[in-house]
Amino acid sequence: MEPDPAGSVGTAPQPAADGRRAEVRLPGETSMWVFVLGDMVIFAMYFLVYMVERAREPAVFLASQQQLNQNIGLLDTLVLLASSWFVARSVLAARAGSRELAIRLTLAGGACGVLFIGLKVYEWWSEIHHGHTVATNMFFTFYFVLTGVHLIHVVLGLIILTIVLRDLRRPVPYRVSLVESGATFWHMVDLLWIVIFALIYVMR
Amino acid sequence: MKLTPTRRLTLVWAILSAITVVASILGRTPHVDGRLVASTTVTVCILVIALVKCRLVIRTFMEVRSAPTWLRRSTDLGLVAFWGTVLVLYLA
């Protein structure tokens, strides 16, 4: 039931003897960080293009923004934050060798991801029902494209969490670095939504 | 009092959730005749809150606070550059 030391990049961060500085280490696999940082740069470009377009038609963007369901946007964000909290705790549990707790927390994080997808599908259906489509104006083009690309990342994140769960359930030592890498990707999904919530839902 | 890693995560999650609610409330006010109006003050507050949320997620959930210097510095630099550019484009 113990984690596989060979599968871990390093030990969990521990306070040094002077109690002031934790051990320096990169959680998870380097390849995941390269992917995550690259993905964040690409999304940053999308967001900046959105801001350029917004600056051209601020009144249209603000009026269109008011058509969005702000309560769902808030709920989306709170659900993803909760999912990140569960997944971050699953990493701590995995490092501590608490396999069952790590499984339960990963499942809870994944369940939040599924709930997010349900909320997003409802929100899209509601917008389309009210006549707002990708062709309505530039704001709704960005709204559907950005939330759509983000939703693909949520689905990919759920696939990665499923891989993590399979590893945690193996009757052999699990790989802590895999749990950490899965968590890193999942937190990126949360991070991207935080930006979408600020730029598309609430900024004025 | 030194926080355990689990308590730190829970505290950060609570802060993230609370300031998300604050940002949502800010985003709905003030109204003129039931319509949203542009507000630089509100927007700057919302962008600062978003910057803080991003940094909390990166530093605590993604554990960058204990990561190598290159990652800590590059993520901080990236956050400042991104949100700074967003603000400039908004004000332009």
Boltz contact constraints between the chains, C-beta under 6 A:
constraints:
  - contact:
      token1: [A, 13]
      token2: [B, 66]
      max_distance: 6.0
  - contact:
      token1: [A, 22]
      token2: [B, 66]
      max_distance: 6.0
  - contact:
      token1: [A, 24]
      token2: [B, 68]
      max_distance: 6.0
  - contact:
      token1: [A, 26]
      token2: [B, 67]
      max_distance: 6.0
  - contact:
      token1: [A, 26]
      token2: [B, 68]
      max_distance: 6.0
  - contact:
      token1: [A, 27]
      token2: [B, 63]
      max_distance: 6.0
  - contact:
      token1: [A, 44]
      token2: [B, 82]
      max_distance: 6.0
  - contact:
      token1: [A, 48]
      token2: [B, 85]
      max_distance: 6.0
  - contact:
      token1: [A, 51]
      token2: [B, 86]
      max_distance: 6.0
  - contact:
      token1: [A, 51]
      token2: [B, 89]
      max_distance: 6.0
  - contact:
      token1: [A, 55]
      token2: [B, 89]
      max_distance: 6.0
  - contact:
      token1: [A, 55]
      token2: [B, 92]
      max_distance: 6.0
  - contact:
      token1: [A, 62]
      token2: [B, 36]
      max_distance: 6.0
  - contact:
      token1: [A, 62]
      token2: [B, 38]
      max_distance: 6.0
  - contact:
      token1: [A, 66]
      token2: [B, 36]
      max_distance: 6.0
  - contact:
      token1: [A, 74]
      token2: [B, 24]
      max_distance: 6.0
  - contact:
      token1: [A, 77]
      token2: [B, 20]
      max_distance: 6.0
  - contact:
      token1: [A, 78]
      token2: [B, 17]
      max_distance: 6.0
  - contact:
      token1: [A, 81]
      token2: [B, 16]
      max_distance: 6.0
  - contact:
      token1: [A, 81]
      token2: [B, 17]
      max_distance: 6.0
  - contact:
      token1: [A, 84]
      token2: [B, 61]
      max_distance: 6.0
  - contact:
      token1: [A, 85]
      token2: [B, 13]
      max_distance: 6.0
  - contact:
      token1: [A, 88]
      token2: [B, 9]
      max_distance: 6.0
  - contact:
      token1: [A, 88]
      token2: [B, 61]
      max_distance: 6.0
  - contact:
      token1: [A, 89]
      token2: [B, 9]
      max_distance: 6.0
  - contact:
      token1: [A, 92]
      token2: [B, 5]
      max_distance: 6.0
  - contact:
      token1: [A, 184]
      token2: [B, 62]
      max_distance: 6.0
  - contact:
      token1: [A, 187]
      token2: [B, 57]
      max_distance: 6.0
  - contact:
      token1: [A, 187]
      token2: [B, 61]
      max_distance: 6.0
  - contact:
      token1: [A, 187]
      token2: [B, 62]
      max_distance: 6.0
  - contact:
      token1: [A, 190]
      token2: [B, 57]
      max_distance: 6.0
  - contact:
      token1: [A, 191]
      token2: [B, 54]
      max_distance: 6.0
  - contact:
      token1: [A, 191]
      token2: [B, 57]
      max_distance: 6.0
  - contact:
      token1: [A, 194]
      token2: [B, 53]
      max_distance: 6.0
  - contact:
      token1: [A, 194]
      token2: [B, 54]
      max_distance: 6.0
  - contact:
      token1: [A, 198]
      token2: [B, 46]
      max_distance: 6.0
  - contact:
      token1: [A, 198]
      token2: [B, 50]
      max_distance: 6.0
  - contact:
      token1: [A, 202]
      token2: [B, 23]
      max_distance: 6.0
  - contact:
      token1: [A, 202]
      token2: [B, 27]
      max_distance: 6.0
  - contact:
      token1: [A, 202]
      token2: [B, 46]
      max_distance: 6.0
  - contact:
      token1: [A, 203]
      token2: [B, 43]
      max_distance: 6.0
  - contact:
      token1: [A, 203]
      token2: [B, 46]
      max_distance: 6.0
  - contact:
      token1: [A, 204]
      token2: [B, 38]
      max_distance: 6.0
  - contact:
      token1: [A, 204]
      token2: [B, 39]
      max_distance: 6.0
  - contact:
      token1: [A, 204]
      token2: [B, 42]
      max_distance: 6.0
  - contact:
      token1: [A, 204]
      token2: [B, 43]
      max_distance: 6.0
